[in-house]
Amino acid sequence: MKNRIRQLRTDRGWTQAALADLLDVSRQTVNALETGRYDPSLPLAFRLARIFGQPIEAIFDPEDDHHAVPPAR
Amino acid sequence: MRAAAGHGRVMTSNLDTAVPSRGDRARAFAYFRDLAPAMAAYVVAIVAVVMWGHLDGDSPWRFAWALLPVLPVLGVVRAVVRGLRRSDEYAQLVQLRGLAVGFAVAMIAYVVLGMLMVAGLSTPAAPWMAFGAGMVAWAAATAVAAR
């Protein structure tokens, strides 16, 4: 799933390590999130939303997600 | 320090350094604090067994001596489990993928060596070969999963 984590982080002048400490995860986890190699759990996604002050849907883009449920007709 | 924009991409070399976070360092130190005493005890136990165990003798105590290094190995297992529980969700996923591959390789190696021994192959090193295969597979699979 695409996301804007790296952009939001660098806009604030934060290193990956600084964001990792704010999220209480490892720097490698931040790197995996930013590069799209790992989609976070719901609690971690909410922590990201709270830290960046943005709704989850403004951070993550489910456009590429083949598992997305199609909208009801 | 703020990032500078260029060619539509944000150039943030100083913000993307691979320097570990404070949490990373704290977790690594906690893991080392758990692991180091267990490894030191393992080395002491091995030296004691080599010096005084007489595993090639006929004393019934040689079996107790042979099992002595297993006790500190339990400490190593405890350190690994505690380290895993301290890890975040992505690190746990990577570690568990590595452990799963290592376990599968070790089990397959035990079956292969076991069948070969049934067929007449005689090698006292067989369990160590399976152990080594599992450990190498664990490390390699963890490294691949973390890429």
Backbone of each chain as ProteinMPNN parsed JSONL, in Angstrom:
{"seq_chain_A": "MKNRIRQLRTDRGWTQAALADLLDVSRQTVNALETGRYDPSLPLAFRLARIFGQPIEAIFDPEDDHHAVPPAR", "coords_chain_A": {"N_chain_A": [[0.845, -1.189, 0.0], [0.582, 2.183, -0.922], [2.01, 5.089, 0.663], [2.305, 8.219, 2.505], [4.261, 8.595, 4.351], [7.053, 9.061, 4.391], [7.249, 11.561, 3.149], [5.719, 13.16, 4.907], [7.27, 12.89, 7.181], [9.805, 13.98, 6.43], [9.004, 16.547, 5.818], [8.7, 17.557, 8.314], [11.239, 17.576, 9.181], [12.301, 15.377, 10.448], [14.354, 12.598, 11.361], [14.519, 9.111, 10.353], [15.05, 7.628, 12.608], [14.19, 9.332, 14.647], [11.422, 9.432, 14.18], [10.918, 6.748, 14.583], [11.379, 6.492, 17.335], [9.292, 8.073, 18.278], [7.152, 6.517, 17.52], [7.65, 4.239, 18.887], [8.897, 2.052, 17.665], [11.292, 0.134, 15.675], [14.017, 1.632, 13.751], [14.324, 0.296, 11.357], [11.77, -0.622, 10.938], [10.355, 1.722, 10.401], [11.608, 2.356, 8.007], [10.789, 0.164, 6.444], [8.055, 0.639, 6.385], [7.956, 3.096, 5.019], [8.964, 2.444, 2.522], [7.037, 0.818, 1.589], [7.177, -1.875, 2.0], [6.016, -3.021, 4.115], [2.857, -3.144, 5.566], [1.261, -1.377, 8.109], [-0.089, -2.472, 11.318], [-3.461, -1.887, 12.511], [-3.467, -0.461, 15.056], [-0.848, 0.694, 14.926], [-1.066, 2.233, 12.63], [-2.944, 4.108, 13.51], [-1.398, 5.356, 15.453], [0.512, 6.582, 13.837], [-1.175, 8.355, 12.476], [-1.992, 10.001, 14.57], [0.442, 11.138, 15.391], [1.237, 12.557, 13.096], [-0.912, 14.187, 12.842], [-2.95, 13.77, 11.022], [-5.708, 12.304, 9.196], [-6.048, 8.721, 8.834], [-6.623, 7.928, 6.203], [-5.504, 9.976, 4.798], [-2.884, 9.5, 4.914], [-2.355, 6.922, 4.022], [-2.696, 5.239, 0.913], [-4.996, 3.326, -0.566], [-5.066, 2.589, -3.217], [-3.592, 0.728, -4.782], [-4.249, -1.609, -3.59], [-5.112, -4.851, -3.904], [-6.766, -6.284, -2.339], [-8.767, -4.696, -1.537], [-12.089, -3.915, -0.614], [-14.727, -3.725, -2.936], [-16.705, -0.791, -3.628], [-20.079, -0.539, -2.358], [-22.977, -1.092, -4.395]], "CA_chain_A": [[0.0, 0.0, 0.0], [1.36, 3.421, -0.959], [1.761, 5.983, 1.789], [3.007, 9.505, 2.475], [4.985, 8.701, 5.622], [8.369, 9.685, 4.198], [7.032, 12.986, 2.874], [5.279, 13.811, 6.146], [8.418, 12.898, 8.11], [10.833, 14.937, 6.009], [8.426, 17.888, 5.936], [8.887, 17.986, 9.701], [12.673, 17.558, 9.487], [12.599, 14.272, 11.356], [15.048, 11.42, 10.838], [13.772, 7.862, 10.554], [15.246, 7.222, 14.005], [13.339, 10.169, 15.491], [10.042, 8.951, 14.024], [10.868, 5.418, 15.213], [11.228, 6.676, 18.781], [7.939, 8.584, 18.535], [6.201, 5.411, 17.303], [8.1, 3.104, 19.693], [9.274, 0.922, 16.798], [12.69, 0.248, 15.259], [14.225, 2.436, 12.545], [14.085, -0.581, 10.21], [10.323, -0.691, 10.722], [9.991, 2.963, 9.712], [12.089, 2.213, 6.632], [9.915, -0.801, 5.756], [6.765, 1.318, 6.155], [8.1, 4.148, 3.997], [9.218, 1.845, 1.206], [5.875, 0.025, 1.216], [7.416, -3.317, 2.164], [5.221, -3.506, 5.24], [1.664, -2.378, 5.916], [1.179, -1.436, 9.576], [-1.334, -2.897, 11.968], [-4.371, -0.759, 12.746], [-2.974, 0.412, 16.138], [0.316, 1.47, 14.488], [-1.568, 3.234, 11.683], [-3.552, 5.174, 14.298], [-0.311, 6.121, 16.088], [1.054, 7.45, 12.784], [-2.153, 9.418, 12.225], [-1.97, 10.935, 15.704], [1.716, 11.865, 15.385], [1.264, 13.497, 11.974], [-2.088, 15.038, 12.892], [-3.696, 13.58, 9.759], [-6.499, 11.063, 9.208], [-5.341, 7.573, 8.249], [-6.793, 7.885, 4.746], [-4.648, 10.997, 4.19], [-1.503, 8.982, 4.968], [-2.263, 5.693, 3.226], [-3.477, 5.238, -0.332], [-5.299, 1.915, -0.865], [-5.286, 2.479, -4.656], [-2.977, -0.487, -5.333], [-4.577, -2.762, -2.763], [-5.989, -5.79, -4.61], [-7.688, -6.885, -1.372], [-9.757, -3.703, -1.138], [-13.481, -4.297, -0.867], [-15.315, -2.765, -3.876], [-17.811, -0.014, -3.027], [-21.424, -1.103, -2.538], [-23.746, -0.452, -5.48]], "C_chain_A": [[0.891, 1.255, 0.0], [1.032, 4.279, 0.262], [2.617, 7.245, 1.669], [3.876, 9.686, 3.706], [6.315, 9.444, 5.435], [8.225, 11.193, 3.966], [6.645, 13.739, 4.151], [6.43, 13.928, 7.146], [9.421, 13.978, 7.716], [10.306, 16.369, 6.044], [8.639, 18.451, 7.341], [10.355, 17.992, 10.109], [13.074, 16.454, 10.44], [13.43, 13.213, 10.649], [14.155, 10.197, 11.033], [13.877, 7.415, 12.01], [14.344, 8.028, 14.932], [11.886, 9.71, 15.406], [9.879, 7.572, 14.692], [10.668, 5.544, 16.717], [9.839, 7.194, 19.129], [6.905, 7.465, 18.442], [6.484, 4.218, 18.215], [8.28, 1.848, 18.835], [10.731, 1.112, 16.411], [12.794, 1.133, 14.011], [13.967, 1.597, 11.295], [12.595, -0.68, 9.904], [9.828, 0.567, 10.005], [10.404, 2.872, 8.252], [11.19, 1.268, 5.83], [8.552, -0.189, 5.459], [6.889, 2.302, 5.0], [8.28, 3.57, 2.598], [8.077, 0.931, 0.769], [6.078, -1.471, 1.338], [6.572, -3.895, 3.289], [4.042, -2.565, 5.474], [1.435, -2.507, 7.421], [-0.123, -2.038, 10.07], [-2.206, -1.653, 12.174], [-3.895, 0.12, 13.908], [-1.783, 1.271, 15.709], [-0.112, 2.545, 13.49], [-2.223, 4.399, 12.438], [-2.49, 6.019, 15.001], [0.313, 7.082, 15.073], [0.127, 8.642, 12.539], [-2.109, 10.461, 13.341], [-0.695, 11.781, 15.687], [1.756, 12.912, 14.279], [0.057, 14.44, 11.974], [-2.923, 14.966, 11.631], [-4.567, 12.338, 9.904], [-5.744, 9.941, 8.483], [-5.442, 7.581, 6.729], [-6.004, 8.973, 4.034], [-3.187, 10.539, 4.165], [-1.342, 7.778, 4.047], [-3.197, 5.763, 2.029], [-3.755, 3.787, -0.715], [-5.475, 1.642, -2.352], [-4.791, 1.157, -5.225], [-3.429, -1.761, -4.618], [-5.584, -3.672, -3.465], [-7.018, -6.42, -3.675], [-8.799, -5.916, -0.985], [-11.166, -4.164, -1.518], [-14.087, -3.285, -1.839], [-16.473, -2.031, -3.228], [-19.153, -0.667, -3.323], [-22.167, -0.358, -3.627], [-25.082, 0.034, -4.942]], "O_chain_A": [[1.819, 1.377, 0.8], [-0.064, 4.209, 0.817], [3.527, 7.322, 0.843], [4.197, 10.817, 4.072], [6.658, 10.333, 6.214], [8.982, 11.993, 4.517], [7.174, 14.813, 4.436], [6.554, 14.923, 7.86], [9.837, 14.787, 8.546], [11.072, 17.305, 6.273], [8.744, 19.663, 7.529], [10.691, 18.363, 11.234], [14.067, 16.573, 11.158], [13.229, 12.958, 9.462], [13.172, 10.237, 11.773], [12.919, 6.891, 12.578], [13.793, 7.486, 15.89], [11.199, 9.608, 16.422], [8.842, 7.274, 15.283], [9.887, 4.799, 17.31], [9.267, 6.809, 20.149], [5.916, 7.453, 19.174], [5.671, 3.299, 18.314], [7.879, 0.747, 19.214], [11.345, 2.118, 16.765], [11.808, 1.358, 13.309], [13.46, 2.104, 10.294], [12.202, -0.806, 8.744], [8.985, 0.487, 9.112], [9.648, 3.261, 7.361], [10.869, 1.543, 4.674], [7.958, -0.457, 4.415], [6.037, 2.342, 4.112], [7.806, 4.138, 1.614], [8.141, 0.333, -0.305], [5.266, -2.256, 0.848], [6.428, -5.112, 3.405], [4.209, -1.349, 5.568], [1.416, -3.618, 7.953], [-1.117, -2.105, 9.347], [-1.744, -0.522, 12.029], [-3.911, 1.344, 13.776], [-1.704, 2.443, 16.078], [0.426, 3.652, 13.507], [-2.069, 5.553, 12.04], [-2.642, 7.233, 15.137], [0.606, 8.235, 15.39], [0.576, 9.781, 12.411], [-2.18, 11.662, 13.08], [-0.738, 12.986, 15.937], [2.245, 14.022, 14.487], [0.012, 15.387, 11.189], [-3.528, 15.952, 11.212], [-4.218, 11.419, 10.645], [-4.903, 10.203, 7.622], [-4.468, 7.28, 6.039], [-5.839, 8.923, 2.815], [-2.357, 11.129, 3.473], [-0.321, 7.631, 3.376], [-4.318, 6.267, 2.111], [-2.842, 3.084, -1.148], [-5.978, 0.582, -2.726], [-5.466, 0.532, -6.043], [-3.034, -2.863, -5.0], [-6.756, -3.322, -3.608], [-8.004, -7.006, -4.121], [-9.678, -6.263, -0.196], [-11.393, -4.721, -2.592], [-13.975, -2.084, -1.597], [-17.154, -2.587, -2.366], [-19.351, -1.265, -4.38], [-22.017, 0.855, -3.775], [-25.879, 0.6, -5.69]]}, "seq_chain_B": "MRAAAGHGRVMTSNLDTAVPSRGDRARAFAYFRDLAPAMAAYVVAIVAVVMWGHLDGDSPWRFAWALLPVLPVLGVVRAVVRGLRRSDEYAQLVQLRGLAVGFAVAMIAYVVLGMLMVAGLSTPAAPWMAFGAGMVAWAAATAVAAR", "coords_chain_B": {"N_chain_B": [[17.634, 19.616, 10.691], [16.489, 20.923, 7.619], [15.03, 19.424, 4.692], [16.11, 19.54, 1.254], [14.604, 20.334, -1.853], [14.607, 18.62, -5.039], [14.524, 17.906, -8.494], [11.907, 17.009, -8.276], [11.99, 15.157, -6.286], [12.492, 14.667, -2.828], [15.439, 15.567, -1.368], [16.982, 14.055, 1.102], [19.263, 13.175, 2.505], [20.509, 13.512, 4.963], [18.447, 13.056, 6.644], [17.724, 10.494, 6.235], [19.508, 8.707, 7.232], [21.058, 5.668, 8.393], [21.248, 5.531, 11.096], [20.863, 4.066, 14.265], [17.892, 4.269, 16.306], [17.145, 5.723, 19.564], [15.543, 3.921, 20.896], [16.148, 1.579, 19.473], [18.799, 1.207, 20.25], [18.453, 0.855, 22.989], [16.941, -1.504, 23.037], [18.771, -3.263, 21.863], [20.805, -3.214, 23.768], [19.471, -4.3, 25.969], [18.987, -6.853, 25.002], [21.615, -7.79, 24.71], [22.354, -7.724, 27.395], [20.794, -9.77, 28.415], [21.702, -11.917, 26.89], [24.525, -12.137, 27.094], [25.417, -13.126, 29.743], [24.388, -15.732, 29.6], [25.733, -16.818, 27.374], [28.338, -16.623, 28.291], [28.207, -18.373, 30.46], [27.721, -20.695, 29.046], [30.129, -21.074, 27.659], [31.848, -21.457, 29.846], [30.727, -23.811, 30.863], [31.211, -25.608, 28.742], [34.016, -25.636, 28.728], [34.438, -26.703, 31.283], [33.284, -29.236, 30.973], [34.962, -30.341, 29.028], [37.359, -30.361, 30.451], [36.878, -31.775, 32.88], [34.862, -33.584, 32.494], [35.169, -36.097, 31.228], [33.885, -37.548, 29.074], [34.316, -39.705, 27.468], [34.728, -41.761, 29.16], [33.703, -44.303, 31.573], [32.093, -43.661, 33.647], [28.949, -43.267, 35.286], [28.274, -40.646, 35.742], [29.051, -39.215, 33.553], [26.989, -38.724, 31.829], [25.483, -36.727, 33.06], [27.4, -34.727, 33.035], [27.566, -34.386, 30.271], [25.151, -33.206, 29.736], [25.324, -30.801, 30.976], [26.034, -28.315, 29.545], [23.578, -27.738, 28.416], [21.989, -26.33, 30.168], [22.871, -23.517, 30.314], [22.224, -22.985, 27.639], [19.48, -22.899, 27.695], [19.209, -20.436, 28.864], [20.062, -18.845, 26.75], [17.988, -19.304, 24.951], [15.935, -18.103, 26.427], [16.82, -15.436, 26.344], [16.554, -14.9, 23.592], [13.789, -15.213, 23.249], [12.811, -13.194, 24.96], [13.928, -10.992, 23.679], [12.535, -11.109, 21.288], [9.958, -10.557, 22.203], [10.267, -7.957, 22.997], [10.505, -6.703, 20.608], [9.142, -4.772, 17.849], [6.113, -4.939, 15.799], [6.799, -5.372, 13.067], [9.477, -6.244, 13.213], [9.092, -8.567, 14.68], [7.65, -10.056, 12.834], [9.568, -10.427, 10.802], [11.528, -11.854, 12.247], [10.07, -14.139, 12.985], [9.504, -15.246, 10.504], [12.088, -15.963, 9.732], [12.681, -17.795, 11.777], [10.775, -19.754, 11.216], [11.616, -20.783, 8.725], [14.168, -21.698, 9.458], [13.448, -23.656, 11.351], [12.035, -25.459, 9.704], [14.057, -26.274, 7.912], [15.855, -27.482, 9.717], [14.271, -29.603, 10.665], [13.859, -31.064, 8.296], [16.506, -31.717, 7.742], [17.06, -33.372, 9.955], [15.341, -35.532, 9.412], [16.373, -36.434, 6.957], [19.036, -37.135, 7.682], [18.424, -38.978, 9.656], [17.144, -41.014, 8.196], [19.243, -41.779, 6.536], [20.968, -42.802, 8.463], [19.496, -44.957, 9.359], [19.767, -46.462, 7.111], [22.335, -47.24, 7.361], [24.397, -45.391, 7.483], [26.891, -44.072, 9.543], [27.479, -41.635, 11.686], [28.583, -39.708, 14.258], [28.355, -36.999, 14.272], [25.987, -36.247, 13.171], [23.619, -35.054, 14.498], [24.659, -32.524, 15.035], [25.136, -31.576, 12.503], [22.533, -31.226, 11.533], [21.652, -29.323, 13.37], [23.392, -27.205, 12.76], [22.597, -26.691, 10.112], [19.98, -25.785, 10.524], [20.451, -23.464, 12.069], [21.993, -21.871, 10.312], [20.15, -21.591, 8.237], [18.106, -20.208, 9.587], [19.426, -17.755, 10.196], [20.055, -16.871, 7.574], [17.522, -16.741, 6.35], [16.266, -14.823, 7.95], [17.824, -12.593, 7.361], [17.215, -12.282, 4.646], [14.448, -11.84, 4.804], [14.433, -9.382, 6.05], [15.26, -7.601, 4.165]], "CA_chain_B": [[17.99, 20.258, 9.429], [15.411, 20.684, 6.675], [15.384, 18.793, 3.432], [16.092, 20.398, 0.072], [13.901, 19.672, -2.948], [15.358, 18.576, -6.284], [13.995, 16.99, -9.495], [10.631, 16.446, -7.846], [12.165, 14.264, -5.14], [13.05, 15.362, -1.676], [16.767, 15.07, -1.047], [16.997, 14.058, 2.566], [20.294, 12.221, 2.908], [20.804, 13.611, 6.384], [17.275, 12.592, 7.401], [17.506, 9.073, 5.934], [20.666, 7.923, 7.666], [20.713, 4.392, 9.031], [21.646, 5.577, 12.514], [19.806, 3.458, 15.097], [17.175, 5.168, 17.212], [17.416, 5.452, 20.985], [14.84, 2.674, 21.223], [16.929, 0.472, 18.908], [19.979, 0.983, 21.105], [17.989, 0.321, 24.28], [16.557, -2.909, 22.838], [19.997, -4.033, 21.62], [21.512, -3.347, 25.042], [18.711, -5.236, 26.806], [19.229, -8.196, 24.445], [22.983, -8.156, 25.077], [22.366, -7.947, 28.841], [20.212, -11.099, 28.634], [22.435, -12.964, 26.169], [25.937, -12.25, 27.469], [25.658, -14.067, 30.841], [24.07, -17.095, 29.156], [26.821, -17.262, 26.508], [29.519, -16.807, 29.148], [27.985, -19.61, 31.214], [27.858, -21.801, 28.087], [31.57, -21.281, 27.43], [32.386, -22.035, 31.08], [30.244, -25.192, 30.946], [31.932, -26.401, 27.74], [35.396, -25.806, 29.222], [34.372, -27.619, 32.428], [33.015, -30.588, 30.464], [36.185, -30.82, 28.367], [38.435, -30.574, 31.431], [36.573, -32.713, 33.972], [33.691, -34.411, 32.188], [35.565, -37.464, 30.824], [32.719, -38.11, 28.386], [34.672, -40.978, 26.831], [34.978, -42.758, 30.206], [32.572, -45.201, 31.826], [31.366, -43.226, 34.836], [27.565, -42.86, 34.977], [28.175, -39.179, 35.837], [29.39, -38.572, 32.278], [25.745, -38.256, 31.179], [25.169, -35.44, 33.684], [28.37, -33.769, 32.481], [27.227, -34.128, 28.865], [23.959, -32.343, 29.677], [25.585, -29.54, 31.684], [25.934, -27.108, 28.698], [22.189, -27.461, 27.998], [21.398, -25.348, 31.091], [23.022, -22.138, 29.793], [21.527, -22.827, 26.351], [18.126, -22.449, 28.041], [19.331, -18.994, 29.062], [20.125, -18.236, 25.41], [16.612, -19.343, 24.426], [15.194, -17.069, 27.169], [17.228, -14.126, 25.815], [15.971, -14.741, 22.256], [12.332, -15.01, 23.401], [12.602, -11.852, 25.526], [14.237, -10.044, 22.613], [11.411, -11.15, 20.339], [8.794, -9.892, 22.816], [10.542, -6.514, 23.041], [10.52, -6.17, 19.248], [7.866, -4.274, 17.342], [5.355, -5.902, 14.992], [7.525, -5.73, 11.834], [10.652, -7.033, 13.592], [8.599, -9.897, 15.053], [7.285, -10.758, 11.593], [10.829, -10.82, 10.155], [12.152, -12.898, 13.059], [9.279, -15.372, 12.938], [9.722, -15.851, 9.181], [13.397, -16.608, 9.793], [12.578, -18.968, 12.646], [9.984, -20.781, 10.535], [12.481, -21.417, 7.721], [15.197, -22.436, 10.195], [12.817, -24.855, 11.925], [11.734, -26.402, 8.618], [15.321, -26.834, 7.412], [16.385, -28.381, 10.74], [13.458, -30.82, 10.677], [14.164, -31.834, 7.083], [17.86, -32.263, 7.911], [16.978, -34.5, 10.896], [14.705, -36.663, 8.722], [17.333, -36.94, 5.962], [20.136, -37.81, 8.378], [17.86, -40.149, 10.329], [16.937, -42.086, 7.213], [20.564, -42.257, 6.113], [21.526, -43.618, 9.556], [18.769, -46.226, 9.314], [20.33, -47.211, 5.981], [23.677, -47.713, 7.672], [25.384, -44.329, 7.663], [27.226, -43.912, 10.949], [28.243, -40.415, 11.953], [28.163, -39.081, 15.519], [28.163, -35.555, 14.076], [24.718, -36.005, 12.469], [22.76, -34.041, 15.122], [25.282, -31.208, 14.914], [24.936, -31.131, 11.122], [21.149, -30.724, 11.44], [21.632, -28.095, 14.164], [24.06, -26.167, 11.968], [21.76, -26.351, 8.958], [18.864, -24.98, 11.018], [20.936, -22.151, 12.49], [22.375, -21.109, 9.114], [18.91, -21.255, 7.528], [17.459, -19.165, 10.396], [20.126, -16.478, 9.981], [19.93, -16.44, 6.174], [16.125, -16.379, 6.065], [15.994, -13.557, 8.639], [18.479, -11.529, 6.588], [16.448, -12.088, 3.409], [13.146, -11.252, 5.154], [14.62, -7.997, 6.497], [15.706, -6.755, 3.04]], "C_chain_B": [[16.948, 19.904, 8.365], [15.923, 20.089, 5.379], [15.349, 19.824, 2.306], [15.453, 19.636, -1.065], [14.761, 19.681, -4.206], [14.783, 17.541, -7.21], [12.726, 16.294, -9.022], [10.756, 15.484, -6.683], [12.803, 15.044, -4.011], [14.395, 14.741, -1.346], [16.957, 15.163, 0.464], [18.063, 13.13, 3.098], [20.559, 12.294, 4.407], [19.626, 13.174, 7.237], [17.023, 11.099, 7.193], [18.693, 8.214, 6.342], [20.202, 6.677, 8.419], [21.15, 4.357, 10.49], [20.527, 4.982, 13.364], [19.151, 4.501, 16.004], [17.57, 4.854, 18.65], [16.746, 4.155, 21.416], [15.58, 1.461, 20.701], [18.109, 0.14, 19.816], [19.571, 0.39, 22.45], [17.613, -1.157, 24.149], [17.79, -3.786, 22.622], [20.76, -4.248, 22.922], [20.794, -4.359, 25.944], [18.932, -6.679, 26.327], [20.623, -8.689, 24.836], [23.063, -8.493, 26.571], [21.777, -9.32, 29.178], [21.117, -12.196, 28.076], [23.841, -13.202, 26.724], [26.175, -13.224, 28.633], [25.412, -15.525, 30.425], [25.197, -17.643, 28.283], [28.092, -17.501, 27.318], [29.398, -18.106, 29.937], [28.143, -20.832, 30.311], [29.335, -22.116, 27.848], [32.204, -21.932, 28.66], [31.987, -23.511, 31.194], [30.987, -26.099, 29.959], [33.361, -26.676, 28.217], [35.413, -26.814, 30.374], [34.155, -29.057, 31.962], [34.274, -31.178, 29.819], [37.245, -31.187, 29.396], [38.125, -31.708, 32.408], [35.455, -33.709, 33.649], [34.006, -35.864, 31.874], [34.403, -38.176, 30.135], [33.028, -39.445, 27.714], [34.977, -42.06, 27.864], [33.78, -43.666, 30.406], [31.814, -44.843, 33.103], [29.926, -42.86, 34.461], [27.377, -41.349, 35.047], [28.458, -38.49, 34.507], [28.131, -38.075, 31.558], [25.316, -36.904, 31.754], [26.114, -34.358, 33.151], [27.988, -33.398, 31.041], [26.047, -33.154, 28.751], [24.178, -30.975, 30.315], [25.471, -28.313, 30.767], [24.511, -26.785, 28.243], [21.571, -26.376, 28.89], [21.618, -23.911, 30.618], [22.371, -21.921, 28.428], [20.071, -22.409, 26.594], [18.111, -20.947, 28.297], [19.4, -18.249, 27.733], [18.721, -18.19, 24.805], [15.765, -18.256, 25.107], [15.535, -15.683, 26.625], [16.59, -13.867, 24.453], [14.473, -14.453, 22.37], [12.036, -13.621, 23.955], [12.884, -10.769, 24.48], [13.112, -9.955, 21.602], [10.206, -10.402, 20.903], [9.003, -8.386, 22.932], [10.434, -5.869, 21.66], [9.141, -5.646, 18.855], [7.277, -5.272, 16.343], [6.099, -6.319, 13.718], [8.737, -6.605, 12.155], [10.237, -8.449, 13.994], [8.248, -10.712, 13.818], [8.546, -11.286, 10.899], [11.471, -11.984, 10.916], [11.386, -14.217, 12.963], [9.379, -16.049, 11.571], [11.05, -16.589, 9.17], [13.36, -17.872, 10.627], [11.811, -20.103, 11.956], [10.834, -21.524, 9.505], [13.56, -22.255, 8.414], [14.652, -23.727, 10.781], [12.569, -25.904, 10.839], [13.009, -27.071, 8.101], [15.899, -27.824, 8.421], [15.598, -29.699, 10.761], [13.748, -31.704, 9.465], [15.541, -32.486, 7.209], [17.848, -33.461, 8.859], [16.372, -35.727, 10.215], [15.691, -37.29, 7.728], [18.437, -37.731, 6.65], [19.634, -39.063, 9.096], [17.668, -41.318, 9.381], [18.267, -42.656, 6.739], [21.196, -43.134, 7.189], [20.81, -44.96, 9.649], [19.344, -47.12, 8.218], [21.781, -47.62, 6.218], [24.736, -46.656, 7.807], [25.638, -44.132, 9.151], [28.074, -42.661, 11.125], [27.736, -39.77, 13.236], [27.87, -37.599, 15.357], [26.804, -35.231, 13.463], [23.832, -34.968, 13.165], [23.33, -32.635, 14.979], [25.132, -30.661, 13.494], [23.525, -30.556, 10.95], [21.012, -29.408, 12.192], [22.241, -26.941, 13.364], [23.22, -25.725, 10.784], [20.602, -25.451, 9.385], [19.302, -23.581, 11.398], [21.292, -21.274, 11.286], [21.124, -20.667, 8.35], [18.156, -20.154, 8.26], [18.092, -17.799, 10.114], [19.917, -15.966, 8.553], [18.502, -15.976, 5.867], [15.744, -15.069, 6.747], [16.592, -12.394, 7.865], [17.698, -11.235, 5.311], [15.114, -11.4, 3.726], [13.267, -9.78, 5.542], [15.012, -7.07, 5.366], [14.553, -5.908, 2.504]], "O_chain_B": [[16.569, 18.742, 8.219], [17.092, 20.235, 5.022], [14.656, 20.838, 2.391], [15.708, 18.445, -1.243], [15.541, 20.607, -4.431], [14.562, 16.404, -6.793], [12.499, 15.125, -9.333], [9.746, 15.035, -6.142], [13.57, 15.979, -4.242], [14.489, 13.544, -1.076], [17.078, 16.257, 1.016], [17.815, 12.374, 4.037], [20.805, 11.274, 5.05], [19.786, 12.942, 8.435], [16.203, 10.505, 7.893], [18.855, 7.102, 5.839], [19.115, 6.64, 8.996], [21.392, 3.288, 11.05], [19.365, 5.353, 13.201], [19.779, 5.479, 16.409], [18.238, 3.856, 18.923], [17.304, 3.385, 22.199], [15.65, 0.432, 21.374], [18.387, -1.022, 20.112], [20.262, -0.475, 22.987], [17.92, -1.964, 25.027], [17.858, -4.907, 23.126], [21.299, -5.329, 23.16], [21.438, -5.175, 26.602], [19.048, -7.602, 27.134], [20.799, -9.839, 25.237], [23.755, -9.432, 26.963], [22.22, -9.962, 30.13], [21.285, -13.253, 28.684], [24.289, -14.345, 26.812], [27.057, -14.076, 28.528], [26.134, -16.431, 30.842], [25.58, -18.804, 28.429], [28.829, -18.455, 27.069], [30.369, -18.851, 30.069], [28.634, -21.875, 30.745], [29.738, -23.279, 27.837], [33.008, -22.856, 28.529], [32.8, -24.355, 31.572], [31.35, -27.224, 30.301], [33.852, -27.801, 28.123], [36.292, -27.673, 30.439], [34.767, -29.985, 32.491], [34.61, -32.344, 30.029], [37.946, -32.189, 29.248], [39.003, -32.509, 32.73], [35.147, -34.58, 34.462], [33.229, -36.761, 32.202], [33.986, -39.258, 30.549], [32.121, -40.224, 27.423], [35.429, -43.148, 27.508], [32.936, -43.792, 29.518], [30.993, -45.624, 33.585], [29.7, -42.216, 33.436], [26.424, -40.82, 34.475], [28.143, -37.312, 34.343], [28.191, -37.127, 30.775], [24.842, -36.037, 31.02], [25.699, -33.237, 32.856], [28.079, -32.235, 30.649], [25.956, -32.381, 27.797], [23.326, -30.092, 30.211], [24.853, -27.331, 31.177], [24.254, -25.691, 27.741], [20.734, -25.597, 28.434], [20.656, -23.15, 30.526], [22.004, -20.794, 28.092], [19.496, -21.661, 25.805], [17.134, -20.265, 27.989], [18.859, -17.151, 27.604], [18.314, -17.183, 24.226], [14.978, -17.574, 24.451], [14.647, -14.846, 26.462], [16.138, -12.756, 24.179], [13.946, -13.574, 21.689], [11.123, -12.943, 23.483], [12.177, -9.765, 24.403], [12.775, -8.874, 21.12], [9.513, -9.695, 20.171], [8.037, -7.624, 22.963], [10.291, -4.652, 21.544], [8.123, -6.018, 19.438], [7.869, -6.317, 16.076], [6.041, -7.484, 13.326], [8.998, -7.588, 11.462], [10.936, -9.415, 13.69], [8.515, -11.912, 13.759], [8.591, -12.437, 10.464], [11.902, -12.969, 10.317], [11.99, -15.286, 12.871], [9.345, -17.276, 11.481], [11.139, -17.706, 8.662], [13.928, -18.896, 10.247], [12.164, -21.273, 12.101], [10.78, -22.751, 9.421], [13.833, -23.384, 8.006], [15.304, -24.769, 10.72], [12.857, -27.086, 11.028], [13.039, -28.282, 7.88], [16.382, -28.888, 8.034], [16.185, -30.776, 10.861], [13.867, -32.923, 9.582], [15.729, -33.645, 6.839], [18.535, -34.453, 8.614], [16.844, -36.845, 10.423], [15.829, -38.512, 7.662], [18.741, -38.857, 6.256], [20.325, -40.081, 9.142], [17.983, -42.462, 9.709], [18.404, -43.867, 6.561], [21.884, -44.103, 6.87], [21.423, -45.977, 9.973], [19.408, -48.342, 8.353], [22.388, -48.274, 5.37], [25.863, -46.958, 8.202], [24.693, -44.036, 9.934], [29.248, -42.638, 10.754], [26.586, -39.334, 13.298], [27.211, -37.001, 16.207], [26.493, -34.059, 13.253], [23.327, -34.069, 12.492], [22.583, -31.669, 14.821], [25.015, -29.452, 13.293], [23.344, -29.526, 10.301], [20.344, -28.485, 11.725], [21.679, -25.847, 13.3], [23.135, -24.534, 10.482], [20.278, -24.478, 8.704], [18.612, -22.61, 11.09], [20.944, -20.094, 11.239], [21.038, -19.534, 7.877], [17.616, -19.252, 7.619], [17.398, -16.822, 9.832], [19.639, -14.785, 8.342], [18.298, -14.954, 5.212], [14.98, -14.284, 6.187], [15.967, -11.343, 7.722], [17.536, -10.074, 4.933], [14.696, -10.489, 3.011], [12.316, -9.014, 5.382], [15.095, -5.859, 5.574], [14.739, -5.138, 1.562]]}, "name": "protein", "num_of_chains": 2, "seq": "MKNRIRQLRTDRGWTQAALADLLDVSRQTVNALETGRYDPSLPLAFRLARIFGQPIEAIFDPEDDHHAVPPARMRAAAGHGRVMTSNLDTAVPSRGDRARAFAYFRDLAPAMAAYVVAIVAVVMWGHLDGDSPWRFAWALLPVLPVLGVVRAVVRGLRRSDEYAQLVQLRGLAVGFAVAMIAYVVLGMLMVAGLSTPAAPWMAFGAGMVAWAAATAVAAR"}
